[in-house]
Amino acid sequence: MDKVKTLTLFLIFWVTLTNAQNIVYQTVKDIKYYDDSISNTNAYIKERCTLDIYYPKNK
């Protein structure tokens, strides 16, 4: 009886792990902090003041 409980717990754990790996991620790059009117006036702002977002797509 102990082996059946252990096997059942292992199978539940295994299914949970394999199911959790089906997440698809998407990346949105170069989101500007400032409008083009501001970022075009300063080379530093144009190059450095951007944001990349990496998020789960199917959740």
PEJO-V708872 format. One record per backbone hydrogen bond with DSSP energy under -1.0 kcal/mol. NH is the residue of the N-H (numbers start at 0). CO is the residue of the C=O. E is the energy in kcal/mol with one decimal. If there is no record, write none. Layout:
BEGIN
nh->NH co->CO e->E
nh->NH co->CO e->E
END
This chain:
BEGIN
nh->4 co->0 e->-1.8
nh->5 co->1 e->-2.2
nh->6 co->2 e->-2.6
nh->7 co->3 e->-2.4
nh->8 co->4 e->-2.5
nh->9 co->5 e->-2.4
nh->10 co->6 e->-2.5
nh->11 co->7 e->-2.3
nh->12 co->8 e->-2.5
nh->13 co->9 e->-2.7
nh->14 co->10 e->-2.5
nh->15 co->11 e->-2.0
nh->16 co->12 e->-2.2
nh->17 co->13 e->-2.4
nh->18 co->14 e->-2.0
nh->19 co->15 e->-1.7
nh->21 co->18 e->-1.2
nh->25 co->54 e->-2.8
nh->27 co->52 e->-2.8
nh->30 co->50 e->-2.7
nh->32 co->48 e->-2.2
nh->38 co->34 e->-2.6
nh->39 co->35 e->-2.1
nh->40 co->37 e->-1.1
nh->45 co->41 e->-2.2
nh->46 co->42 e->-2.0
nh->47 co->43 e->-3.0
nh->48 co->44 e->-1.6
nh->49 co->47 e->-1.8
nh->50 co->30 e->-1.9
nh->52 co->27 e->-2.8
nh->54 co->25 e->-2.4
nh->56 co->23 e->-3.8
END
